[in-house]
Amino acid sequence: TTKAVPLPLPQPAWKRGVSIFDFILRVCALVAALAATATMGTTDQTLPFFTQFFQFQASYDDLPTFTFFVVANAIASGYLLLSMPFSIVAIVRPHAAGVKLLLLILDTVRLAH
């Protein structure tokens, strides 16, 4: 006797689309964070203060807030760069729930800091 074997159901394509959109957002965030880090880290300003005889030199390490901004953007850039392979795995295997859960947890931890 022969037995009927059910055909596998077609997998929805929206899961792969969501993973591709996630990857694109990570690339955009990486570019923005790197640009902000490079801009703040390399900028030096000379500002006239009252007159041209009194000038003020400003760079990112003059204020702790700006230093924190550069360091935080550098850390965010590093995290985004390290999370790219996991995002690619989520595109290749759109039904792998573990990778997506790991990215969700790490993104939430990164957001909380």
Buried (B, 14 or more C-beta within 10 A) or exposed (E): EEEEEEEEEEEEEEBBEBBBEBBEEBEEBBEBBBEBBBEBBEEEEEEEEEEEEEEEEEBBEEEEEBBEBBEBBBBBBEBBEEBEEBBBBBBEBBEBEEBBEBBEEBBEEEEEE
